[in-house]
């Protein structure tokens, strides 16, 4: 299995799905729930999000063909979106790219079941992770080993996200908001570099520079 593809996918999914900061939001949204209820909500949210993301693993390229979107265009647009997300991570800002807006969080607090909204979408399967999924699968170029590496990375990050939600409160106590912010910023810097590389590859592949 291509190690480079696996590491790239792991880093990208870690940044866009956000198992580092997901526990903070999950703990806040489930503060009134019991441990058993949290476990059910976390599992349901992960399974629904996995269904959404694997839909794009299977049908992402078909959607690109239907809408006439080329791979270079996807790389450039996806890279730009991931770069914006990386800026949010580095500067500890919150947007709708990898998490919920303040309005969405306010609405979620009035819901008894948060597993579909906002947990599965947009917290886990949000615009960033969906774009990353399509981009990484397209980047695999039909190579079975590279595609397997992307799928494995996605499964691992989803599993990590589930575990992180189960131990959300202990994680908060150990790392604190500062510790979680440090992790997020480090991953944000890596994602920024990866996103710029995607943009460079997309522009190069488009042929607009000639040669």
Sine and cosine of phi, psi and omega as CSV:
sin_phi,cos_phi,sin_psi,cos_psi,sin_omega,cos_omega
0.00,0.00,0.77,-0.63,-0.04,-1.00
-0.86,0.51,0.90,-0.43,-0.04,-1.00
-0.92,0.40,-0.62,0.78,-0.03,-1.00
-0.89,0.46,-0.69,0.72,0.01,-1.00
-0.90,0.43,-0.66,0.75,0.00,-1.00
-0.89,0.45,-0.72,0.69,-0.01,-1.00
-0.91,0.42,-0.64,0.77,0.03,-1.00
-0.88,0.47,-0.72,0.70,-0.02,-1.00
-0.92,0.39,-0.66,0.75,0.02,-1.00
-0.87,0.49,-0.72,0.69,-0.01,-1.00
-0.90,0.44,-0.70,0.72,-0.03,-1.00
-0.91,0.40,-0.72,0.69,0.01,-1.00
-0.93,0.37,-0.58,0.81,0.04,-1.00
-0.87,0.49,-0.65,0.76,-0.03,-1.00
-0.96,0.28,-0.67,0.74,-0.12,-0.99
-1.00,0.10,-0.54,0.84,0.05,-1.00
-0.99,0.12,-0.61,0.79,0.16,-0.99
0.98,0.22,0.78,0.62,0.05,-1.00
-0.90,0.43,-0.24,0.97,0.02,-1.00
-0.98,0.22,-0.64,0.76,-0.02,-1.00
-0.97,-0.25,-0.16,0.99,0.04,-1.00
-0.84,0.54,-0.67,0.75,-0.01,-1.00
-0.85,0.53,-0.56,0.83,-0.02,-1.00
-0.90,0.44,-0.75,0.66,-0.01,-1.00
-0.92,0.39,-0.68,0.73,-0.03,-1.00
-0.89,0.46,-0.68,0.73,0.01,-1.00
-0.89,0.46,-0.63,0.77,-0.01,-1.00
-0.93,0.38,-0.64,0.77,-0.05,-1.00
-0.97,0.25,-0.36,0.93,-0.05,-1.00
-0.90,-0.43,0.44,0.90,-0.06,-1.00
-0.88,0.47,-0.43,0.90,-0.03,-1.00
-0.99,-0.12,-0.02,1.00,-0.03,-1.00
-1.00,-0.03,0.44,-0.90,0.07,-1.00
-0.98,0.21,0.17,-0.98,0.02,-1.00
-0.87,0.49,-0.67,0.75,0.01,-1.00
-0.90,0.44,-0.66,0.75,0.02,-1.00
-0.91,0.40,-0.64,0.77,0.04,-1.00
-0.87,0.49,-0.67,0.75,-0.02,-1.00
-0.88,0.47,-0.68,0.73,0.01,-1.00
-0.91,0.41,-0.72,0.70,0.00,-1.00
-0.89,0.46,-0.68,0.74,0.00,-1.00
-0.90,0.44,-0.71,0.70,-0.02,-1.00
-0.91,0.42,-0.70,0.71,-0.01,-1.00
-0.89,0.45,-0.67,0.74,0.01,-1.00
-0.90,0.44,-0.67,0.74,0.02,-1.00
-0.90,0.43,-0.68,0.73,-0.03,-1.00
-0.91,0.41,-0.65,0.76,0.02,-1.00
-0.92,0.39,-0.70,0.72,0.03,-1.00
-0.89,0.46,-0.64,0.77,0.03,-1.00
-0.88,0.47,-0.65,0.76,0.04,-1.00
-0.87,0.49,-0.67,0.74,0.01,-1.00
-0.90,0.43,-0.74,0.67,-0.06,-1.00
-0.93,0.37,-0.62,0.78,0.02,-1.00
-0.95,0.30,-0.38,0.92,0.15,-0.99
-0.87,0.49,-0.67,0.74,0.00,-1.00
-0.97,0.23,-0.42,0.91,0.14,-0.99
-0.89,0.46,-0.68,0.74,-0.08,-1.00
-0.99,0.14,-0.70,0.72,-0.15,-0.99
-0.94,-0.34,0.08,1.00,-0.03,-1.00
-0.85,0.53,-0.74,0.67,0.00,-1.00
-0.91,0.41,-0.56,0.83,0.05,-1.00
-0.90,0.44,-0.67,0.74,0.02,-1.00
-0.89,0.46,-0.62,0.78,0.03,-1.00
-0.88,0.47,-0.67,0.75,0.01,-1.00
-0.91,0.41,-0.67,0.74,-0.02,-1.00
-0.87,0.49,-0.67,0.74,-0.04,-1.00
-1.00,-0.02,0.04,1.00,0.05,-1.00
0.92,0.38,0.56,0.83,-0.01,-1.00
-1.00,-0.10,0.82,-0.57,-0.01,-1.00
-0.99,0.13,0.33,-0.94,0.02,-1.00
-0.89,0.47,-0.69,0.72,0.06,-1.00
-0.85,0.52,-0.63,0.78,0.03,-1.00
-0.91,0.42,-0.65,0.76,0.02,-1.00
-0.91,0.42,-0.67,0.74,0.01,-1.00
-0.88,0.47,-0.68,0.73,-0.02,-1.00
-0.92,0.39,-0.75,0.67,-0.01,-1.00
-0.92,0.39,-0.70,0.72,0.02,-1.00
-0.89,0.45,-0.65,0.76,0.04,-1.00
-0.89,0.46,-0.65,0.76,0.02,-1.00
-0.90,0.44,-0.68,0.73,0.01,-1.00
-0.90,0.44,-0.70,0.71,0.01,-1.00
-0.90,0.43,-0.54,0.84,0.03,-1.00
-0.91,0.42,-0.67,0.75,0.04,-1.00
-0.89,0.46,-0.63,0.78,0.04,-1.00
-0.90,0.43,-0.65,0.76,-0.01,-1.00
-0.89,0.45,-0.59,0.81,0.04,-1.00
-0.90,0.44,-0.66,0.75,0.05,-1.00
-0.87,0.50,-0.63,0.77,-0.03,-1.00
-0.94,0.35,-0.70,0.71,-0.03,-1.00
-0.91,0.42,-0.64,0.77,-0.04,-1.00
-0.99,-0.12,0.19,0.98,0.07,-1.00
0.82,0.57,0.67,0.74,0.06,-1.00
-0.98,-0.22,0.37,-0.93,0.00,-1.00
-0.89,-0.46,0.78,-0.63,0.05,-1.00
-0.68,-0.73,-0.13,-0.99,0.00,-1.00
-1.00,0.10,0.06,1.00,-0.06,-1.00
-0.95,0.31,-0.71,0.71,-0.01,-1.00
-0.83,-0.56,0.01,1.00,-0.02,-1.00
-0.51,-0.86,-0.38,-0.93,-0.02,-1.00
-0.97,-0.25,0.48,-0.88,0.12,-0.99
-0.98,0.18,0.18,-0.98,0.00,-1.00
-0.89,0.47,-0.58,0.82,0.02,-1.00
-0.92,0.40,-0.65,0.76,0.01,-1.00
-0.92,0.38,-0.62,0.78,0.03,-1.00
-0.91,0.42,-0.64,0.77,0.01,-1.00
-0.89,0.45,-0.66,0.75,0.03,-1.00
-0.92,0.39,-0.63,0.78,-0.04,-1.00
-0.89,0.45,-0.54,0.84,-0.04,-1.00
-0.92,0.38,-0.29,0.96,0.02,-1.00
-1.00,-0.03,-0.05,1.00,-0.04,-1.00
-0.99,-0.14,0.62,-0.78,0.06,-1.00
-0.98,0.21,-0.56,0.83,-0.02,-1.00
-0.90,-0.44,0.94,-0.35,-0.03,-1.00
-0.98,-0.20,0.13,0.99,-0.14,-0.99
-0.90,0.43,-0.61,0.79,0.01,-1.00
-0.99,0.13,-0.84,0.54,0.05,-1.00
-0.81,-0.58,0.81,-0.59,0.11,0.99
-0.98,-0.20,0.14,0.99,-0.13,-0.99
-0.92,0.39,-0.88,0.47,-0.03,-1.00
-0.89,0.45,-0.69,0.72,0.01,-1.00
-0.57,-0.82,0.85,-0.53,0.28,0.96
-0.97,-0.22,0.08,1.00,-0.08,-1.00
-0.89,0.45,-0.75,0.67,-0.05,-1.00
-1.00,-0.09,-0.86,0.51,0.04,-1.00
-0.99,-0.11,0.97,0.24,0.00,-1.00
-0.98,-0.21,-0.08,-1.00,0.01,-1.00
-0.82,0.57,-0.64,0.77,-0.02,-1.00
-0.92,0.40,-0.75,0.67,-0.04,-1.00
-0.94,0.33,-0.56,0.83,0.05,-1.00
-0.92,0.40,-0.72,0.69,0.03,-1.00
-0.88,0.48,-0.67,0.74,0.01,-1.00
-0.89,0.45,-0.64,0.77,0.00,-1.00
-0.88,0.47,-0.77,0.64,0.00,-1.00
-0.88,0.47,-0.68,0.74,-0.04,-1.00
-0.90,0.43,-0.72,0.69,-0.04,-1.00
-0.93,0.36,-0.62,0.79,0.04,-1.00
-0.91,0.41,-0.67,0.74,0.04,-1.00
-0.91,0.42,-0.62,0.79,0.01,-1.00
-0.90,0.45,-0.49,0.87,0.02,-1.00
-0.90,0.44,-0.41,0.91,0.11,-0.99
0.86,0.50,0.56,0.83,0.04,-1.00
0.98,0.18,0.02,1.00,0.05,-1.00
-0.97,0.23,0.88,-0.48,-0.11,-0.99
-0.87,0.49,-0.65,0.76,-0.03,-1.00
-0.92,0.38,-0.68,0.74,0.01,-1.00
-0.93,0.38,-0.62,0.78,0.05,-1.00
-0.91,0.42,-0.65,0.76,0.04,-1.00
-0.89,0.46,-0.60,0.80,0.02,-1.00
-0.91,0.42,-0.65,0.76,0.03,-1.00
-0.91,0.42,-0.70,0.71,-0.01,-1.00
-0.90,0.44,-0.68,0.73,0.02,-1.00
-0.88,0.48,-0.69,0.73,0.02,-1.00
-0.88,0.47,-0.67,0.75,0.01,-1.00
-0.89,0.45,-0.70,0.71,0.01,-1.00
-0.89,0.46,-0.68,0.73,-0.02,-1.00
-0.90,0.44,-0.68,0.73,-0.02,-1.00
-0.94,0.34,-0.60,0.80,0.07,-1.00
-0.91,0.42,-0.66,0.75,0.04,-1.00
-0.90,0.44,-0.67,0.74,0.03,-1.00
-0.89,0.46,-0.63,0.78,0.02,-1.00
-0.90,0.44,-0.65,0.76,0.02,-1.00
-0.89,0.45,-0.73,0.68,0.02,-1.00
-0.88,0.47,-0.66,0.76,-0.01,-1.00
-0.88,0.48,-0.62,0.79,0.02,-1.00
-0.94,0.34,-0.58,0.82,0.01,-1.00
-0.91,0.42,-0.55,0.84,-0.02,-1.00
-0.93,-0.36,0.53,0.85,-0.09,-1.00
-0.84,0.54,-0.76,0.65,-0.07,-1.00
-0.92,0.39,-0.72,0.69,0.08,-1.00
-0.86,0.51,-0.61,0.79,0.03,-1.00
-0.88,0.47,-0.69,0.72,0.02,-1.00
-0.87,0.50,-0.65,0.76,-0.04,-1.00
-0.93,0.37,-0.63,0.78,-0.06,-1.00
-0.96,0.27,-0.80,0.60,-0.08,-1.00
-1.00,0.08,-0.58,0.81,-0.09,-1.00
0.95,0.30,0.13,-0.99,-0.01,-1.00
-0.90,0.44,-0.57,0.82,-0.01,-1.00
-0.91,0.41,-0.70,0.71,0.00,-1.00
-0.89,0.46,-0.67,0.74,0.02,-1.00
-0.91,0.41,-0.60,0.80,0.01,-1.00
-0.91,0.40,-0.61,0.79,0.03,-1.00
-0.89,0.46,-0.72,0.69,0.02,-1.00
-0.86,0.50,-0.71,0.70,-0.02,-1.00
-0.88,0.47,-0.66,0.75,-0.02,-1.00
-0.92,0.39,-0.65,0.76,0.01,-1.00
-0.88,0.47,-0.73,0.68,0.02,-1.00
-0.91,0.42,-0.57,0.82,0.02,-1.00
-0.89,0.47,-0.64,0.77,0.04,-1.00
-0.90,0.44,-0.69,0.72,0.03,-1.00
-0.89,0.45,-0.67,0.75,0.00,-1.00
-0.91,0.42,-0.59,0.81,0.03,-1.00
-0.87,0.50,-0.71,0.71,0.01,-1.00
-0.90,0.43,-0.67,0.74,0.00,-1.00
-0.90,0.43,-0.66,0.75,-0.04,-1.00
-0.91,0.41,-0.63,0.78,0.05,-1.00
-0.90,0.43,-0.61,0.79,0.05,-1.00
-0.89,0.45,-0.65,0.76,0.06,-1.00
-0.87,0.50,-0.68,0.73,0.00,-1.00
-0.90,0.44,-0.71,0.70,0.03,-1.00
-0.85,0.52,-0.71,0.70,-0.01,-1.00
-0.90,0.44,-0.62,0.78,0.01,-1.00
-0.91,0.41,-0.70,0.71,0.02,-1.00
-0.91,0.42,-0.67,0.74,0.02,-1.00
-0.89,0.45,-0.67,0.74,-0.03,-1.00
-0.95,0.31,-0.39,0.92,-0.02,-1.00
-0.95,0.32,-0.41,0.91,0.00,-1.00
0.99,0.15,0.11,0.99,-0.04,-1.00
-0.95,0.30,-0.28,0.96,0.02,-1.00
-1.00,-0.01,-0.11,0.99,-0.03,-1.00
0.99,0.11,0.46,-0.89,0.02,-1.00
0.93,0.36,0.00,0.00,0.00,0.00
